[in-house]
């Protein structure tokens, strides 16, 4: 419980996003966005959904391109 005069812990969302994208689990952000939307936190849901798109693009760029077995 946060008492008077205390500040809530700050979460570094950029580090959070980077850790999940390095782990190869970009789908976690889509799930998180959906859960936030169901909980009524629409602004947070939109931000997390944008992260999901950004991470997907990063993962696609990082994956090796198949050159037909060459």
C-alpha positions as CSV (number, residue, x, y, z in Angstrom):
1,X,0.0,0.0,0.0
2,X,1.3,3.5,-0.8
3,X,1.2,5.7,2.2
4,X,1.1,9.5,2.3
5,X,4.2,11.1,0.9
6,X,5.3,8.0,-0.9
7,X,5.6,7.8,-4.7
8,X,4.6,4.8,-6.8
9,X,7.4,2.9,-8.4
10,X,8.2,4.1,-11.9
11,X,8.2,1.6,-14.7
12,X,10.6,2.2,-17.6
13,X,8.2,1.2,-20.4
14,X,10.9,1.4,-23.1
15,X,13.1,-1.1,-21.3
16,X,10.0,-3.3,-20.7
17,X,9.2,-3.2,-24.4
18,X,12.8,-3.9,-25.4
19,X,13.2,-6.9,-23.1
20,X,10.0,-8.5,-24.5
21,X,11.0,-7.8,-28.1
22,X,14.5,-9.3,-27.5
23,X,12.8,-12.4,-25.9
24,X,10.9,-12.9,-29.2
25,X,7.5,-12.5,-27.7
26,X,5.9,-9.5,-29.4
27,X,2.4,-11.0,-29.1
28,X,2.4,-10.2,-25.3
29,X,1.8,-6.6,-26.1
30,X,-1.3,-7.4,-28.2
31,X,-2.7,-9.5,-25.3
32,X,-1.9,-6.7,-22.8
33,X,-3.6,-4.1,-25.0
34,X,-6.7,-6.3,-25.2
35,X,-6.8,-6.8,-21.5
36,X,-6.4,-3.1,-20.8
37,X,-9.2,-2.4,-23.3
38,X,-11.5,-4.8,-21.5
39,X,-10.6,-3.1,-18.2
40,X,-11.7,0.2,-19.6
41,X,-8.2,1.7,-19.8
42,X,-8.5,2.8,-23.5
43,X,-5.7,5.3,-23.6
44,X,-3.2,2.8,-22.2
45,X,-4.6,0.2,-24.5
46,X,-3.9,2.4,-27.5
47,X,-0.3,3.0,-26.4
48,X,0.4,-0.7,-25.8
49,X,-1.2,-1.5,-29.2
50,X,1.2,1.0,-30.9
51,X,4.1,-0.7,-29.1
52,X,2.9,-4.1,-30.4
53,X,3.0,-2.8,-33.9
54,X,6.4,-1.3,-33.4
55,X,7.8,-4.5,-31.9
56,X,6.3,-6.6,-34.8
57,X,8.0,-4.4,-37.3
58,X,11.3,-4.8,-35.5
59,X,11.0,-8.6,-35.2
60,X,10.2,-8.8,-38.9
61,X,13.2,-6.7,-39.9
62,X,15.5,-8.7,-37.6
63,X,14.4,-12.1,-38.8
64,X,16.6,-13.5,-41.6
65,X,15.2,-13.4,-45.1
66,X,14.7,-16.8,-46.8
67,X,16.6,-16.7,-50.1
68,X,15.2,-20.0,-51.4
69,X,17.9,-22.2,-49.9
70,X,20.9,-20.4,-51.3
